[in-house]
Amino acid sequence: MSFSSKQLSSPKSVASALCCAAVFTLIGSSVAAEVSYPDEFATPMPLLGDVLGDFHYPISSQSELAQQYFDQGIKMMYSYAKVEASRSFREAHAADPECAICYWGEAWSWGSYLNGAMTTAEAPRAYAALTKALELIDNASEKEADLIHALEARYIENYDPATRRTQDQAYADAMAAISRKYPDDLDIATFYADALFLLEERRGYRRLDDPNVIRLHGVLEGILAQDIKHPGACHLYVHATESTPSPELAATCAEFLGASIPGASHINHMPSHTWNEMGLWEKAVRSNIIAWHSDQKAAVGQGVAIYPTHNLTMLYYAASMGGAGASAIQAAKDLAKLDKNGAQHAMALVRFGRFDEAVELNYSPKDDVSRAMVDFSKAYSSLKLGDKAVAIETAEELTELAETTTARFRFHEGNNIIGTLAGILEGEIAWENGNLEGAAEAFRRATRYYDSINYDEPEPLPFSPRHWLGAAYIALGAYDAALAEFELDLDDHPHNVWSLHGAKEAVSKMGRDASAYADELQQAMDFSDVWLPNTKF
């Protein structure tokens, strides 16, 4: 993240930088001589003010500057901008070196959070800041002292990530007691919910009848019942509901979440986790466009860039499912510039039938899965442009790779993704050869691989092989089988234009009233920018 020269040269920032340098020395000499900090900490952290909204958590400090930086640190952590949060809290205790809760803020910000466990590099920083907070605890209010003591259960001098569950459980127990003691403090309740969530598996599906899920939801719902716009609680609630059968539980707070910390791109983006699961593709795209704008605004100090590649990946995925080709392809191109990969760009071109562009791509990803995505896209496009030889050779290579690779893609076993692509390509080759039964069999195999892919946010592919399998069944006259596949896909990806188109066609071919699907498709196509001759190109 970068800022304007005007921000960095402001009197407050310069004064803060001088204070901050002293704090670095103080911590280094009296608490933790071996503690090191990222390079960003050599640069003063400016106040972003209105960029991050008006959230406020009053603390025991007479310094207005310390209060402002403390508020900024909380907002940064609610947005998962971990380094920026830590820098903000350091500025807070630089402005008021006697502020115990300011040191608590820095210690808290170095800890584990939903997207990552505390590292061995971060642990000494957390322990050093906690040690200083304890030294100054007589300056804290009773509530602040309770929060500081809770971190004693969380941080130990010799931290081992492999056994952090022991500290996480002790911290959650401590926060449960504090939350009961201060039932009207919604931020303390949010800290408690965050502690509970750290005890759960981050990935995978969640059952609504799981006692741990019930407890977590209960805490978050209690907060949101009092403040539906609470950014920290809603952020967690979106994550706590998206992989359940009822992601719409978070829809009400998600309406407000994106603007709650307006310049933080991850907060802008977060509603799309709910909108994707509900099939509200246009809203998901819009959330991620706003997030991408905040990522870009960070270069001039008007935003905070947080996970920009994730924002673009979610944008590309939602636009692909919603039929918004221009948005999907542009997001994938921007993503290729950031991650130097290009796999998503290649697949977006196939999804929207831009075969002449796909065959000209010169991306060469190194990992098996990304390379398979590019190879699949170029081979599929070559087939559509009349070159069967390239398609056949690539299909054979992908089929073999699916059986032999040990690669992973994000949190997925790579063979399931590669096998899906191999099956789609082999099915298209069979179709081109007039072998519809062979095509359907290959698409069925692709679907079996696809159904083994774990839950993710977003999914690793911007399409479902059922879009191909359903089309093959229609071509074979098996309209009821086609409808079953499209309906299965609509269960997984509500309101996606591809399966709505296929379901409408299948029902029409069966001689039944297709008006319900036609109406839903028309509504979905109001956002789409592509004409659909089929459920695939």
KOLLOGU-968140 format. One record per residue (C-alpha): residue in three letters; x, y, z. Coordinates in steps of 0.001 Angstrom, whole numbers, plus 524288, in hexadecimal, padded with zeros to 5 digits. Example, Ala and Ser with C-alpha at 12.3 -4.5 7.8 and 13.67 -1.06 7.14 Angstrom:
<recs>
ALA8300C7EE6C81E78;SER835667FBDC81BE4;
</recs>
This chain:
<recs>
MET800008000080000;SER8053880D6D7FC91;PHE8013081B1F8002A;SER802B8828B77FAB9;SER80E8A831137FE2F;LYS8053983ADF80434;GLN800698309980DE8;LEU80DF482C0B81170;SER812E3839C7813E7;SER8079283E4A81C6B;PRO80B8A8439B829DA;LYS80414838ED830DF;SER80A8D82E34828FD;VAL8181D833D682AEF;ALA815FE8353483990;SER8107482796839FD;ALA81C168224F83286;LEU825668282883C88;CYS81D9B82231847AD;CYS81CCE81556840B9;ALA82B8C814AA83F0E;ALA82CE78163584DBA;VAL8233980B4F85039;PHE82ADC8024884754;THR836D2804EA84FCA;LEU82F308034285C60;ILE829917F63285896;GLY836777F1B485316;SER83DF67F4FE85F82;SER834D27F1B686AB0;VAL82BD17E70A865F3;ALA830157DF6085A15;ALA83D637E28D85480;GLU83C227D86A849AF;VAL82F057DD368448B;SER82F207E1538364B;TYR8249E7E83082E6E;PRO820F27E8C482008;ASP826ED7F34C81784;GLU81A297FAEE8176D;PHE81C557FE76825A2;ALA8276780796821DE;THR81D4C8105981B56;PRO813A08187E8234D;MET805A2813BD82299;PRO7FC9381EE781ED5;LEU7EEE7820DC823E0;LEU7E54481DA58193A;GLY7D9AE8244481FC5;ASP7CD5F824158177F;VAL7D33F819B680E98;LEU7D02780FA981922;GLY7C34F814FF81E51;ASP7BF048196C82BBE;PHE7C0AC80D7A83491;HIS7C4BB8114F84276;TYR7C8F88099F84E83;PRO7CC1C812C4859F8;ILE7D8A0810088618B;SER7DF658153486DC0;SER7E81681F598676E;GLN7E84382E138678C;SER7EECA82E1785A3F;GLU7E55C8307584F19;LEU7EF9682B56845AC;ALA7F10D81EB084D4A;GLN7E24981CF284D27;GLN7E19E81F3583E7C;TYR7EC668157783BB1;PHE7E65280B90844FB;ASP7D96080CA683DC3;GLN7E09680B10830F1;GLY7E7697FEDE8360A;ILE7DA727F88D839AD;LYS7D4D17FBC782C4E;MET7E0C67F62F825A4;MET7DFB77E97382D47;TYR7D1327E85D82A7B;SER7D55D7E99881C2F;TYR7E04D7DF7681D80;ALA7EAAE7E99981A48;LYS7F3997E3D382486;VAL8004B7EB2E8221E;GLU7F9437F82E820AB;ALA7F2057F57482D5D;SER7FEA37F2BE83497;ARG804BF7FF0F82F23;SER7F8DF806EF83352;PHE7F95B801C384136;ARG807E2804BF841DB;GLU804D3812BA83DE3;ALA7FAA281304848C0;HIS8044D80F828535B;ALA80E6F8185D84D1A;ALA804CF8238B84EF1;ASP8025081F5085D0D;PRO80D67816D386254;GLU805DF814B586F10;CYS7F9FF80EEE86815;ALA7F910800B886C4C;ILE7ED8A7FD6E86386;CYS7F50B802B1857C3;TYR7FF5B7F83F85A2C;TRP7F45A7EE6B85BD5;GLY7EFCB7F26884E29;GLU7FCE87EF738482F;ALA7FDD77E27D84F5D;TRP7F0187DEB684B29;SER7F2D57E22E83CF9;TRP7FE947D91383C0B;GLY7F69B7CD3C84040;SER7F0127C2C683829;TYR7E4437C6D283053;LEU7DABB7BFBE827A5;ASN7E3777BFB181BA8;GLY7F01A7BBE182231;ALA7F68F7B6DB82E79;MET800517BF738358B;THR80DE17BCC583041;THR81A747BABD837B3;ALA81EDA7C822832D6;GLU812797CEAE837EA;ALA812077C7F584524;PRO81D7D7CF7384B3B;ARG817527DC41846EE;ALA80A8B7D88D84D63;TYR8116C7D438859C9;ALA8199A7E0AD85A5A;ALA80DB67E972858D4;LEU8061A7E1B18630A;THR811937E2B586C84;LYS8116F7F17486B02;ALA802B07F1FD86CC7;LEU804187EA748797F;GLU80E937F3EA87E2C;LEU805187FF3287BFB;ILE7F8C97F85088081;ASP7F6AE801CE88BE5;ASN7F37D80BF988179;ALA7E88C8039D87BF5;SER7DA358035E87F61;GLU7D4B67F70C8855A;LYS7CF6C7F29D87839;GLU7DC467F56487171;ALA7E3B87EE1287C05;ASP7DACD7E26187A02;LEU7DDBC7E26C86B6F;ILE7EC437E34986E12;HIS7EBD97D7EC8779E;ALA7E4407CFD286DAE;LEU7EFF97D08C864AA;GLU7F8627CA6386F2F;ALA7F12B7BDD286C06;ARG7F3A17BFB985D84;TYR802187C31485CBF;ILE80D717BB7086258;GLU81BEC7BE0086165;ASN81F5F7B1DB8598E;TYR8147A7B0F084F9B;ASP812A37A4C584754;PRO808807A5DF83C51;ALA8066B7972E83CD8;THR80102797F784AA7;ARG7FA4A7A529849FC;ARG7ED1179EBD84C41;THR7F03A79E5985AC9;GLN7F1EE7AD1685B52;ASP7E6647AF6585232;GLN7DD627A7AE85B27;ALA7E2507AEBA8674A;TYR7E06E7BBDF86089;ALA7D2987B85E85C41;ASP7CF557B47C86A43;ALA7D4C97C15786F41;MET7CD177C92B86533;ALA7C0A67C1C98689F;ALA7C1EB7C6828769B;ILE7C4B67D47B8727D;SER7B9447D468868F7;ARG7B03B7D007873F5;LYS7B5AD7DAC087CB6;TYR7B3527E55F87275;PRO7A7297E0B486B36;ASP7A46C7EDEE86500;ASP7B1E37EF5785ECF;LEU7AFE07EA85850F0;ASP7BE427EB2D84D8C;ILE7C20E7E27C858DC;ALA7B77E7D9098544D;THR7BD947D9AD846B4;PHE7CB0B7D6BB84C44;TYR7C4DF7CB0C85316;ALA7BE737C65184680;ASP7CB647C7AE83F7F;ALA7D1C77BF6984A22;LEU7C7487B4FB84892;PHE7C8FA7B4B8839EE;LEU7D7837B20883B75;LEU7D3D07A51C841BC;GLU7CC8F7A0CE8356E;GLU7D1D079B9382899;ARG7D2F17A70281F3B;ARG7CF2579F5181329;GLY7C42E7960480FE5;TYR7B58F79575811D4;ARG7AEDB7986681EC7;ARG7A292792348243F;LEU798BB79B4182A71;ASP7961C79110834F0;ASP7A46B79037838F4;PRO7A522794D184740;ASN7B14279CE88448E;VAL7AACB7A374838F4;ILE79EA77A6078410B;ARG7A6F27AC7384B90;LEU7AE9E7B4B0841D7;HIS7A2607B8E683A89;GLY79BC67BC178475A;VAL7A6847C58A84B60;LEU7A6CE7CC2E83E1D;GLU7980F7CCDD83CD7;GLY797587D2F784A5B;ILE7A0897DDC8845DF;LEU799807E00D8390C;ALA78C537E07A83FD1;GLN791517ECA8846A6;ASP799297F24D83B4B;ILE7968B7EC8C82DEA;LYS7A1777F5108285C;HIS7AC5A7F05F8315C;PRO7B7A77EDE5827E4;GLY7BF457E42683009;ALA7B3817DBD683381;CYS7ADC57DBDB825D7;HIS7BAE97D86F81FCE;LEU7BBAA7CC7E8288C;TYR7AD577C9188267B;VAL7AEFE7C8D4817C1;HIS7BA147BF1981962;ALA7B27A7B75F8238A;THR7A6967B5C981AB4;GLU7ABCF7B53180CC5;SER7AF497A6C280D73;THR7A2957A2CF81428;PRO795E879F3980D39;SER790D57ACDD81091;PRO79A7A7B74880C01;GLU78F187C0CD80B22;LEU78F8C7C1FA819F0;ALA799F27CC7281801;ALA792E27D39280D17;THR78D277DE46815AF;CYS79A127E28A81B9A;ALA7A12A7E05D80EA9;GLU798F97EB51808CC;PHE7A03A7F4CA811B8;LEU7AD607EE218134A;GLY7B4057F2BF806D6;ALA7B2C58011380A77;SER7B53B7FF958190F;ILE7C3EA801CF81799;PRO7C3168082980A36;GLY7D154808A98060F;ALA7D4FB7FAD680A4F;SER7D45F7F2207FE67;HIS7D2457E577805C8;ILE7C6617EB0380CB0;ASN7C13D7F0397FFA8;HIS7C2D27E29F7FA1E;MET7BD647DA8980565;PRO7AEDA7DB43801D8;SER7B2217D3F57F55A;HIS7B4887C7AA7FD54;THR7A61D7C7EE800CD;TRP7A1797CCA17F37A;ASN7A9007C1D47EC61;GLU7A2DE7B7467F4B8;MET7956E7BD297F27C;GLY797B97BE907E3E2;LEU7968C7CD547E43C;TRP7A14D7CEB97DA2F;GLU79F357DCF57D6C4;LYS7A0727E0F87E4FF;ALA7AC8E7D8797E678;VAL7B2D27DEC47DAB5;ARG7AFB17EC517DFB0;SER7B5797E96E7ED1D;ASN7C2377E5047E70F;ILE7C2E37F0677DD8B;ILE7C2017F99A7E932;ALA7CC7F7F1867F012;TRP7D55D7F22C7E42F;HIS7D373800E37E3DF;SER7D7D3801AA7F221;ASP7E3A97F9567EEC2;GLN7E7548031C7E43B;LYS7E44E80EEC7ECBD;ALA7EE4280A027F697;ALA7F8F480F3A7EDB0;VAL7F47781D207F0A5;GLY7F0F481B237FEE6;GLN7E25881A367FCA4;GLY7E0C580BC77FF3B;VAL7E6CD7FFD38056A;ALA7EAA07F4A17FC60;ILE7E75C7E78D802AA;TYR7E7E57DAD47FAD5;PRO7E6A37E16B7ED68;THR7E88A7D4907E626;HIS7DD797CE777EE05;ASN7D4987D9F17EAC1;LEU7D75F7D84E7DC48;THR7D5A77C9887DCE2;MET7C8587CB0D7E35A;LEU7C4B47D5427D92E;TYR7C8AE7CC757CDEC;TYR7C1527C0E97D3C0;ALA7B4A57C82E7D69C;ALA7B49E7CECD7C957;SER7B6EB7C1B37C2AD;MET7AB697BB5D7C98B;GLY7A2FB7C7517C707;GLY7A6407C7EE7B89B;ALA7AD427D50A7B95D;GLY7B8217D2397AFCD;ALA7BE547DFA47AF3F;SER7BFB07E05F7BE00;ALA7C4957D25E7BF23;ILE7CEF27D3AB7B4A6;GLN7D3BD7E0F57B942;ALA7D4B87DC3B7C74F;ALA7DC487D0437C2B1;LYS7E5877D8CE7BAB4;ASP7E7FD7E19C7C668;LEU7EA3A7D5887CEAF;ALA7F4437D0857C4F5;LYS7FBC27DD3E7C658;LEU7FC267DBB67D515;ASP7FF357CD427D695;LYS806CF7CB4D7C9E0;ASN7FF007BF017C755;GLY7F4387C0B37BD37;ALA7ECC17B4187BFC3;GLN7E0387BB2D7C333;HIS7E1627C3EB7B745;ALA7E26B7B7F57AEA8;MET7D66D7B1867B499;ALA7CE647BE007B400;LEU7D0C37BE847A55A;VAL7CBFA7B0817A3E5;ARG7C0307B2EA7AC7F;PHE7BBDD7BDEA7A368;GLY7BFE57B7CC79685;ARG7CB327C0D77930E;PHE7D2FA7B5EB78CF8;ASP7DB147BE2E78398;GLU7E04F7C5CE78F30;ALA7E2DE7B9BE79781;VAL7EB967B2F578D82;GLU7F4667BEF078D10;LEU7F7497BEC579BA4;ASN805717BC8279F92;TYR804017BA147AE21;SER80CB97AF5D7B3A7;PRO809187ACE47C1EA;LYS8125B7A4107C94F;ASP808FA79C837D1F1;ASP801BA790CC7CC6C;VAL7F3FB795E27CEA6;SER7F5A77A3907C921;ARG7FD1E79E217BD86;ALA7F223794547BB42;MET7E84679F697BB4A;VAL7EFDF7A6AD7B0C9;ASP7F25579A6E7A8C3;PHE7E40C796817A9A3;SER7DF8C7A3F47A569;LYS7E8A37A492799BA;ALA7E57F7969679595;TYR7D6D17989179703;SER7D7CF7A4F978EFD;SER7E04879E40784C1;LEU7D5EA793AC78383;LYS7CB6079DD37814E;LEU7D3E87A430776FA;GLY7D5C27973A76FCA;ASP7E271791CA77555;LYS7DED07848977B0E;ALA7ECD177FBB77BF3;VAL7F08D7899578679;ALA7E4227869A78E0A;ILE7E643777D378D9E;GLU7F471778D8791E3;THR7F1027820379D1A;ALA7E590779917A188;GLU7EEA476DDC7A293;GLU7F8A2775C77AA36;LEU7EE6277B277B391;THR7E86B76DBE7B5D1;GLU7F5B9768297B94E;LEU7F8F9773E07C1DF;ALA7EC2C772507C959;GLU7F0707648C7CCDF;THR7FE69767E07D0BB;THR7FF05775A77D63E;THR800D5778557E4A0;ALA7FF3B787067E2C1;ARG7F5CD78F297EA93;PHE7EE9379B627E681;ARG7EB887A3FC7F22C;PHE7E50479A167FB44;HIS7E1897902D7F0D1;GLU7E7527839D7EBB2;GLY7EBB07873D7DE1A;ASN7E78C77A707D7D5;ASN7D92777DB97D9B8;ILE7DA6B78AA37D28D;ILE7E2DF7850E7C7BB;GLY7D9FA7793E7C65E;THR7CE3E7822B7C4B7;LEU7D5067899E7B9DA;ALA7D9C977D387B341;GLY7CC0E7779B7B32F;ILE7C621783E57AD65;LEU7D065784687A2B4;GLU7CF25775F279F81;GLY7C06C7776879F01;GLU7C147782AD79588;ILE7CA5B77AE578CC3;ALA7C0AE76F9E78C99;TRP7B5937790D789A3;GLU7BD2D77EE377E3A;ASN7BEEC7710B7792E;GLY7B03D76EB4779E5;ASN7B12E7657478584;LEU7A71776B3778EB9;GLU7A6AB75F5379788;GLY7B56B7600679910;ALA7B45F76E9179BC8;ALA7AA4F76C577A671;GLU7B2CD761D77ACC2;ALA7BE9E76AEF7ACE7;PHE7B673775E67B2B7;ARG7B16576C8E7BD22;ARG7BF64769587C0B0;ALA7C27D777EC7C15E;THR7B6DF7799F7CA6D;ARG7BBA976EF87D39F;TYR7C8B1775D77D4D6;TYR7C1D3782CF7D685;ASP7B92C77DD97E17A;SER7C57477A0D7E90C;ILE7CA657881E7E953;ASN7C93B78DD57F6F9;TYR7C195799EA7FAA4;ASP7C8EC7A66F7F7B7;GLU7C6CE7B5027F68A;PRO7C6857B5B97EB08;GLU7C6CF7A87F7E4A8;PRO7D2F07A5DE7DC69;LEU7CB797A4DC7CF87;PRO7C28A7AF4E7C9A9;PHE7B9517A5337C40E;SER7B344798167C723;PRO7B4DA78BF27BE8D;ARG7A63178A577C014;HIS7A4E87956C7B64F;TRP7AB0578C087AC7B;LEU7A48477F997B14E;GLY79705785A67B10D;ALA7995178A957A33C;ALA79D5677CE979EF2;TYR7910C776FE7A4D0;ILE788B1780D579D90;ALA78FA777D6F790DF;LEU78CFB76F0C793D6;GLY77EA3771C379684;ALA7800A76DFC7A4E6;TYR7790277A2D7A972;ASP775867754F7B6F9;ALA783D3771CB7B990;ALA787F977F177B498;LEU77E5E785E87BD9A;ALA7835077E087C92D;GLU7914A782787C69A;PHE78D89790B17C4FD;GLU78560790737D148;LEU790B378A787D8E1;ASP799577955F7D3FC;LEU78F4679FA17D7AA;ASP78F3679A207E560;ASP79DE579C727E5DF;HIS79DF17A9377DE44;PRO790897AFA17DF4D;HIS78BF57B8347D41A;ASN797D07B5A37CB6A;VAL794027B8F37BD7F;TRP799D67ACB97B776;SER791AD7A2C87BECE;LEU785987AB507BE67;HIS786D67AB717AFA3;GLY7889D79CB67AF6B;ALA77D68799FC7B8BC;LYS774407A2947B0C0;GLU7781A79B8C7A43D;ALA776C978E057AA47;VAL7694D790DD7AFCB;SER764EE796B17A2D3;LYS769C478AB679B7A;MET761CE7824E7A4CC;GLY755A3789C57A0AB;ARG7539078F887AE27;ASP7515479D657B2A5;ALA75ECE7A3C57B3AE;SER759F97B14C7B79F;ALA75FAC7B09B7C55C;TYR76D477ADE07C01B;ALA76B327B7C07B532;ASP767A37C2717BECB;GLU773377BF7C7C79C;LEU77C357BEE57BBDC;GLN777597CBEA7B6C8;GLN779E37D2237C3F1;ALA787917CC627C431;MET78A3C7D0967B637;ASP7878B7DEB47B9C7;PHE795357DE747BFA5;SER79B837D5A67B580;ASP7A26A7DB447A9A7;VAL7A3347CE9A7A1E6;TRP799817C84A798AF;LEU7981D7B9E979C22;PRO796347B0AC790BB;ASN798D67A57479A13;THR79DB07A2BF7A7D4;LYS7AB917A2387A27E;PHE7B3047A7CA79703;
</recs>
